[in-house]
Every structure is written in C-alpha cells, then in structure tokens.
Amino acid sequence: RKAIHISLGLLICIGVSKHLITPFYLFLLLVLVVMVSFVSKKIHIPMINSILKHIDRPNHFPAKGLITYLIGSILSLELFPLPFALAAIMILALGDGTAALARPWSKRKSSISPKHLIEESIVGIIMGAIGAMMFVSIPQAILASSCAMLLEAIEVKFNNDILDDNILTPLAAGTCL
C-alpha cells in the first residue's frame, strides 16, 4: 500500500510537471474511481475486487485511499501555485508514504497522539522535505513538511470524524508555503 502511495504521488508530479496530466484529467480519474467503488460494493467485479481487497484498509469503503489521495492532489493543484502544489503532493507521497517504514525501529510514542511514533514523524518530515526540495527552496520544504507531518500526527477531527490525511497533508503543506 505504501509503495502505491509513493508511486502515485511521483506519477502525478512527473505527469503534471511534464504537462501530461492536468487537474481535469485527475478529476476524470476520480469520477471513474468513485463509480468503480460504488459498483464494486454492489456487484462483484473479479479483478477489481481482488485488487481493492489487497490495497484497501479493512473497514473502509472500496478505493477510499485512492479517492482521498486524488481529492488532496486536485485541491492542491487548484488552490496553490504549481511549485507549491507539486511540493505538497511530494510531501504527501514521500512524507506520509515513508513514515510507516520507520515503525520497526520506532520506540517512542508521540505526546501529541499515542497512535504515532516520534521516529515515524521524523522520517516523514525528512523524506517529505527531500521530495518537496525538487520544487521549492530548502527552508520552504522543511517548513512545509514539518507542518504537514505534525498536523498529520495530531489526527484532526471534524464532527467527531478524523479528517483523512490524504487530503489534510497536502493542504497543510501547500498552505505553509
């Protein structure tokens, strides 16, 4: 799942920067994925259901992660100047995507959220900043990655629901920039 998370962000950034992908194309993909999600709940689609079973988290509607990832990416591209949007998407891809890889070496729980470990947040900040540096200055990349990953660790709630980090992370990063 994390490899898909990282790969999707890289593909979006490369595609947008090379003018192969536009926010409109991402929106069309979003519409298609939402339709497939709804249909797959009602009708068993052998290949699609098998893929979704392996990449989705349990107890989520089909393709929720992909849907929210596309929403976060589209919003970033529409709300922020292109370099900021691409940096925000890289923070989502690399920061959020690699943080969990530090879990085997992580020991200290965060005082902000007991679900998150300090070492995971540090890895996420570093990797997100490295990705963002391709589009913004080093200080901007570090600031945006730090803000986004710390906000992601807090688990922001709205109407008692946790806001999805695939939407919140790039919006926080882009806003910091």
N, C-alpha and C positions, 0 to 999 in steps of 0.2 A: 504493500500500500504506500509506503514512504517513497519507494522508487518511482511510482506513478506520480506522486505528489511533486517530487523534484523534477521529473521529466516533463510533466505538463507545464510547469512554470517556465522551464527552459525553452520549450517549444513555443509557448506563447510569446515570450520575449524575443526570441530569434525571429519568429514569423512577423511580429509587429514591426520590429526594427528593420527588417528587410522588405517591408511593405507587402508581405504575402498574406497577412491576416489583418483584418480591421475589427473594431468593436462590433460592427454589424455582423460579420461572419461568426464571431464568438456568440452573439445573440442568437443567430440561427442555430448554432450548435446547441446552445442552452435550450431552445424550444424543442429541438429534436430529443435531447436527453430527458427533458421533463415528460414528453409524450411517451417515450420508451419506458420511463419509470412508472407512469400510471398504467400503461398497458401491461407491463410485466407483473404488476400486482394482481391483475385480473386474469391474465392469460399466461400460461407457462410457455415461454419462448426458450427452447432448449439452450442454445448457445449464450444468449443474453443473460438468462437467469443463472447459468453456471458461472459466468464472468462476475456478475454482480454479487453472487454468493461468496466469492473468494476475495473481492476487493472492498466490499461494504462492511461497515461495523455492524455487529449484531444489534437488533432492536432499532435500526434506522430504516426509513423508507428507502426503496431502491435508488441508488445513484445519488444519495444526499450529498456526499462529499464532493462529487464532480459538479453537481448543481451549484453548491455554495461556492466552490472554487471559481467557477465561471462567473458567478454573480460578483464576487470580490474583484476579479480581474477586469470585468467590464466596467464596474463602477470606478475603479482606479483609472482606467483609460479614459473615461468620460469626464472625471472630476479634476484630474491633475494634469499639469504639463507632461508631455511624453517622457522626458527623462525621469521625472518623479514617479510616474505611473510604472515604468519599467523597473525602477529600483524597488518600488513597493511590491511588485509581483515577484521579484527575485528574493526579497525578504520572506515572502510567503513560501516560495518554493524551497529555498535553501535553509532559512532560519527555522521555520516550522517543520520542514521535511527532515532535517538532520538532528534536531534536538533529541528526539527519541533514541537515536543511535547511541547516545551517551548513557542510556539507562543502566547498562551492565556495570559501569564504573561510577555511577552516581550513588552518593550515600546520604547527602544532607537534604532534608525536606525544607522547602521554602516556607518562610514565616507568612508569606502572602497567601499561599494556597497549599494545603497539605498534599494535594494530588501531584504537584510539580516539585521537581528536584532542582536544586541550585545549579548543579553541573550541567543539566539539560538546558537550562536557560542560558548559561554562559556559552555553550556550544552553539545554540541557536542564534545568539547575538553575534558571535564571531562569524559564523557561516553566512548569516543574512547580510552582515556588513560587507563581507567579501563579494557576494553577489551584487549588492547594490553599488559597490565601487565601480562597476562597469558603466554606470550611468550618471553618478553624482560624485561629488568630492568625498574624500576620506572622512572628514568630520561629519558631513551630512549623512553618509552611510552609517557611521557608528551611532549617531544620534537617532536616526530613524529606526535602525534595527533594535537598538536598546529600548526605545519607547514601545515599538510593536511587540517585541517578545516579552517585555514586562507586563504589558497590558494583556497579552495572551495568557500569561501565568495567573493573572487575577481572576479570570473567568467572570467577565462582566455579565450581569443579569438584567433582563428587561421583562417585566411582567412575570417574574419567577422562572423565566426560561433563560438558559445560558446562551448568549449570543455566539453564533458559530465563528470560530477563529479563522476559517477560510474567507470570511467577509471582513471581520474585525481587524485582522492582522494587516492586510494591505491598506485598508482605510486609515489605520493608525499611523502606519509608516508614511503614507503619502501626505497626511495632514502635518506630521512633524517636519516634513521637507518644505 
